[in-house]
Amino acid sequence: MIFSKKRSNKSEQSNIRLVKYRDLLLSINPIKHHPGRAFALKFGCVLALVLLAANITVLKANAHTPYMACFENEEHTITCNGEFSDGSSAAGTPVRVENEKGKIILEGKMDEDGEFTFKTPEGRFTVIFDAGPGHIVEEKSENIIE
């Protein structure tokens, strides 16, 4: 009987140690004490992933921005250079020249070097580099470098 009493004492001590250990773990893990924090933590992680995905999408959208610069040559021609912000070639990109009323007076495409050269038209005009929806650059004749 004494032997069994000692055993029960040891098992009680063991149980007390387990309870203390459990309490220690719970005090370290605040989520167990505050279930609302678990939701906040999950929500924060999901929000961070959504913002990261949105940021990557914006970076991809901005990675293909078209640029065009036009200048007048000595022989009464104009050369327009086209390129994209990601370094890709503008070769084959449609270009058109419109008069001040919006009528197309000349159409063509950028050559393999990303250039489009044409004879200087009479009056005011606009050069339009058209790489598709949302990727259109317009250069008015008064802004062309002489």
Residue pairs with C-beta under 8 A, 6 or more apart in sequence:
26 32
26 33
27 33
30 37
31 37
31 38
31 41
62 85
63 85
63 86
64 84
64 85
64 86
64 88
64 135
65 84
65 85
65 135
66 82
66 83
66 84
66 85
66 90
66 93
66 129
66 131
66 135
66 136
66 137
67 82
67 83
67 84
67 85
67 137
68 80
68 81
68 82
68 83
68 90
68 127
68 129
68 137
68 139
69 80
69 81
69 139
69 145
70 78
70 79
70 80
70 81
70 127
70 139
70 143
70 144
70 145
71 78
71 79
71 144
71 145
71 146
72 78
72 120
72 144
72 145
72 146
73 79
73 117
76 119
76 120
77 117
77 118
77 119
77 120
78 117
78 118
78 119
78 120
78 127
78 144
79 115
79 116
79 117
80 95
80 115
80 116
80 117
80 127
80 129
80 139
81 114
81 115
82 90
82 93
82 95
82 110
82 114
82 115
82 116
82 129
82 137
83 89
83 90
83 114
84 90
84 131
89 112
89 114
90 110
90 114
90 129
90 131
91 109
91 110
91 111
91 112
91 113
91 114
92 109
92 110
93 109
93 110
93 114
93 129
93 130
93 131
94 107
94 108
94 109
94 130
95 107
95 108
95 109
95 110
95 116
95 127
95 128
95 129
95 130
96 104
96 106
96 107
96 108
96 127
96 128
96 130
97 104
97 105
97 106
97 107
97 118
97 121
97 125
97 126
97 127
97 128
98 104
98 105
98 125
98 126
98 128
99 105
99 121
99 123
99 124
99 125
100 123
100 124
100 125
100 126
105 121
105 125
106 118
106 121
108 116
108 118
109 116
110 116
110 129
116 127
121 141
123 141
124 140
124 141
124 142
125 140
125 141
126 138
126 139
126 140
126 141
127 138
127 139
127 141
127 144
128 136
128 137
128 138
128 139
129 136
129 137
129 138
129 139
130 136
131 137
